[in-house]
Amino acid sequence: MRLTEISYGTAKPIEGYGPGFFRVGGHVLRGPCLITPWGAGLWGGFDDTAGPLSLVGRIDVLLLGMGAEIGHAPLPFRSALEESGIGIEVMSSPAACRTYNVLLSEGRRIAVALIPV
């Protein structure tokens, strides 16, 4: 078996998560957060479309982690992003963290908005 080390370049992968937090680049973020290949910070949740909409032209897809379980994104939030040309993939937050890291290692134009577990 051949093992290949994963490289993220200058981007920071999600290193871990737990009840109410996410760890990115050695920093702990408590609460909902928005993570991109070039930065990570707190996010205001579904009422905050400004954060994700600021990524127009920089990403193709926003992974949306809904917490411990998969849920539906609120229609106004989903519509605002889709109308701006950003695709949305909804999944649980643990699945979104794993998917983000894989796509990040492939150099994809993605971001992830996460609700804590």
VEXTORLO-576315 format. One record per residue (C-alpha): chain; x, y, z. Coordinates in steps of 0.25 Angstrom, whole numbers. Each point is the difference from the previous one (the first is absolute). Layout:
N
<atom ch="A" u="X" v="Y" w="Z"/>
...
***
This chain:
117
<atom ch="A" u="0" v="0" w="0"/>
<atom ch="A" u="5" v="14" w="-4"/>
<atom ch="A" u="-3" v="11" w="10"/>
<atom ch="A" u="1" v="14" w="-4"/>
<atom ch="A" u="0" v="12" w="9"/>
<atom ch="A" u="-11" v="10" w="-2"/>
<atom ch="A" u="4" v="14" w="-3"/>
<atom ch="A" u="-9" v="12" w="2"/>
<atom ch="A" u="10" v="11" w="-5"/>
<atom ch="A" u="-2" v="13" w="8"/>
<atom ch="A" u="-14" v="-4" w="3"/>
<atom ch="A" u="-4" v="-5" w="14"/>
<atom ch="A" u="-8" v="-13" w="1"/>
<atom ch="A" u="-10" v="-2" w="11"/>
<atom ch="A" u="8" v="-7" w="11"/>
<atom ch="A" u="-11" v="-4" w="9"/>
<atom ch="A" u="-14" v="3" w="6"/>
<atom ch="A" u="-8" v="-3" w="12"/>
<atom ch="A" u="-12" v="5" w="8"/>
<atom ch="A" u="-2" v="14" w="-4"/>
<atom ch="A" u="14" v="2" w="-6"/>
<atom ch="A" u="9" v="-2" w="-12"/>
<atom ch="A" u="15" v="1" w="-1"/>
<atom ch="A" u="7" v="6" w="-12"/>
<atom ch="A" u="14" v="4" w="-2"/>
<atom ch="A" u="3" v="-3" w="15"/>
<atom ch="A" u="-11" v="10" w="4"/>
<atom ch="A" u="-13" v="-4" w="7"/>
<atom ch="A" u="-13" v="6" w="-6"/>
<atom ch="A" u="-12" v="-1" w="9"/>
<atom ch="A" u="-14" v="1" w="-6"/>
<atom ch="A" u="-4" v="0" w="-15"/>
<atom ch="A" u="12" v="3" w="-9"/>
<atom ch="A" u="3" v="3" w="-14"/>
<atom ch="A" u="13" v="-7" w="-5"/>
<atom ch="A" u="7" v="3" w="-14"/>
<atom ch="A" u="14" v="-4" w="-5"/>
<atom ch="A" u="5" v="14" w="4"/>
<atom ch="A" u="-7" v="2" w="13"/>
<atom ch="A" u="-9" v="-4" w="11"/>
<atom ch="A" u="-9" v="8" w="9"/>
<atom ch="A" u="-14" v="0" w="8"/>
<atom ch="A" u="-12" v="0" w="-9"/>
<atom ch="A" u="-14" v="6" w="4"/>
<atom ch="A" u="-8" v="-12" w="-4"/>
<atom ch="A" u="-11" v="-1" w="-10"/>
<atom ch="A" u="-4" v="15" w="2"/>
<atom ch="A" u="14" v="4" w="-5"/>
<atom ch="A" u="1" v="-1" w="-15"/>
<atom ch="A" u="10" v="11" w="-1"/>
<atom ch="A" u="12" v="-9" w="4"/>
<atom ch="A" u="-3" v="-11" w="-10"/>
<atom ch="A" u="-4" v="10" w="-11"/>
<atom ch="A" u="14" v="7" w="2"/>
<atom ch="A" u="5" v="-13" w="-7"/>
<atom ch="A" u="-6" v="2" w="-13"/>
<atom ch="A" u="10" v="-2" w="-11"/>
<atom ch="A" u="10" v="-6" w="10"/>
<atom ch="A" u="-8" v="-14" w="2"/>
<atom ch="A" u="-9" v="-9" w="-8"/>
<atom ch="A" u="-6" v="-8" w="11"/>
<atom ch="A" u="-3" v="3" w="15"/>
<atom ch="A" u="-1" v="-12" w="9"/>
<atom ch="A" u="-11" v="2" w="10"/>
<atom ch="A" u="2" v="-8" w="13"/>
<atom ch="A" u="-13" v="0" w="8"/>
<atom ch="A" u="5" v="-6" w="13"/>
<atom ch="A" u="-1" v="-14" w="5"/>
<atom ch="A" u="-11" v="-4" w="-10"/>
<atom ch="A" u="-3" v="4" w="-15"/>
<atom ch="A" u="-11" v="11" w="-1"/>
<atom ch="A" u="-6" v="9" w="-11"/>
<atom ch="A" u="7" v="14" w="-2"/>
<atom ch="A" u="-10" v="11" w="2"/>
<atom ch="A" u="-6" v="4" w="-14"/>
<atom ch="A" u="4" v="15" w="1"/>
<atom ch="A" u="14" v="-4" w="3"/>
<atom ch="A" u="1" v="-11" w="-11"/>
<atom ch="A" u="-7" v="9" w="-10"/>
<atom ch="A" u="10" v="12" w="3"/>
<atom ch="A" u="12" v="-9" w="-2"/>
<atom ch="A" u="-5" v="-7" w="-12"/>
<atom ch="A" u="-5" v="13" w="-7"/>
<atom ch="A" u="14" v="5" w="2"/>
<atom ch="A" u="6" v="-12" w="-7"/>
<atom ch="A" u="5" v="-8" w="12"/>
<atom ch="A" u="-4" v="-14" w="1"/>
<atom ch="A" u="-4" v="-6" w="13"/>
<atom ch="A" u="2" v="-14" w="5"/>
<atom ch="A" u="-7" v="-3" w="13"/>
<atom ch="A" u="5" v="-11" w="10"/>
<atom ch="A" u="3" v="-2" w="15"/>
<atom ch="A" u="12" v="8" w="5"/>
<atom ch="A" u="9" v="-12" w="2"/>
<atom ch="A" u="-2" v="-4" w="-14"/>
<atom ch="A" u="2" v="14" w="-5"/>
<atom ch="A" u="13" v="1" w="8"/>
<atom ch="A" u="5" v="-13" w="-7"/>
<atom ch="A" u="-5" v="4" w="-14"/>
<atom ch="A" u="6" v="14" w="2"/>
<atom ch="A" u="14" v="-6" w="3"/>
<atom ch="A" u="0" v="-10" w="-12"/>
<atom ch="A" u="-5" v="11" w="-10"/>
<atom ch="A" u="10" v="10" w="6"/>
<atom ch="A" u="11" v="-10" w="-2"/>
<atom ch="A" u="-4" v="-1" w="-15"/>
<atom ch="A" u="1" v="15" w="-2"/>
<atom ch="A" u="-15" v="2" w="-2"/>
<atom ch="A" u="-7" v="14" w="2"/>
<atom ch="A" u="-8" v="-3" w="12"/>
<atom ch="A" u="-4" v="6" w="14"/>
<atom ch="A" u="-8" v="-6" w="11"/>
<atom ch="A" u="-10" v="6" w="10"/>
<atom ch="A" u="-1" v="-8" w="12"/>
<atom ch="A" u="-11" v="-1" w="12"/>
<atom ch="A" u="7" v="-7" w="12"/>
<atom ch="A" u="-4" v="-14" w="4"/>
***
